[in-house]
Amino acid sequence: MGKTIAEKVLSLHCGKEVKAGDIAICDVDFCFGQDGTSSLILDRLRDLGKSPIFDRERFCMVIDHSAPSPNQAISDVHRRMRGFARDYGVTIYELGSGVSHQIIPERGLVVPGDLVVGADSHTCTYGAINVFATGVGSTDLAIVATSGKSWFRVPETVKIIIEGKPQKGVYAKDIILHIVGDLGSDGCTYKAIEFCGRMIDTLSIESRFTIANMSVEMGAKCGIMLADEEVIRWVKSRSKRTPRPVAPDKDASYEEIKEYEISKLAPQVARPHTVDNVCSVGEVEGTHIDEAYLGTCCNGRLEDFEVACHILKGRKVAPEVKFIVCPASREIMLSAIKKGIIKVLIEADAAVLSPGCGPCVGTHGGVPADGEVVISTANRNFKGRMGNPNASIYLASPATVAASAIAGQISDPRKYL
């Protein structure tokens, strides 16, 4: 019997042949923590009686969740991270660098065929470039950081085939919201997902990141795509490491195979307060909004800003709407400035934040008031996600968010394209 991508990657990293259901102790290629989890990682390293990192080139910390710091307690965490990085010679990406899930592939730190763990649930994003990447807890990450190894139960795999050509105004975010709505937030719990199909083949790397990013919103351990020529080009332009692409065998065994034909799909929206509460934009069109947010590790990339810019150019955000924009990295912000995108967004009355997670995690920047309604390009909308359990969050594509910001209510982006 052949193997899936997940089975192959874990077999290669544990030095023996393993299949779904087996336990594997694997060598890890890269690991990291962010400022929401690194304090606990450093605590666990102290408890273990160990501080040195197994390989300083294969571990980093990122200040992204609360950057700049909103209070003294978080400032103390940042200071502690900086001190550890200085004392042990490890890389720390300072505030303003951007979101870990953009920085790590952007800087060429991971390549196809890698096994990566991060102390953040959206580590699965790197599956877009053929990486088995998954989030773990801070204690597990501390053990990986000091040993270079982690244990895994080899996951069963669900194969998702996406076919068809999307309509105007339908983007990668709409496609993955539709799939999450169909399978449910626990539809792939501890499964690996293989995304494939002619639709995936036509997507930019940025759009593939958006889809892989939301694998965990179905409970998945990871979401992986093939490394086609475009992936290899993208990676080689950023990394000096040699890609080791992994493909499934033709006779690989899948727990389930799901097919989606998206030619007739309309723009999608996830309603409060669960990510799988998904509908077409027309079902919620006209809903008043108080805040619109463009950014996050899901949709804070250059092409997302280009889509929003196209809609907002020459227009103004509705007076009652707070429109907040946060690039996913410094590189993206600089590119958006160079292309004139930031100028267009500011002229439309956007508030542009320093690259990072921004309002998504609710620690600072854009916390909604009681009863307010937000439409966001983020990946989660449970109560309190943006810092206030008495607010309501809708999730949508950058195009739908930009259109809604102009209208002051949830709006179909196709009328602006």
Summary of the structure (lengths in Angstrom):
residues: 417
radius of gyration: 20.5
end to end distance: 48.5
largest distance: 61.2
contacts: 1598
relative contact order: 0.14
helix: 38%
strand: 20%
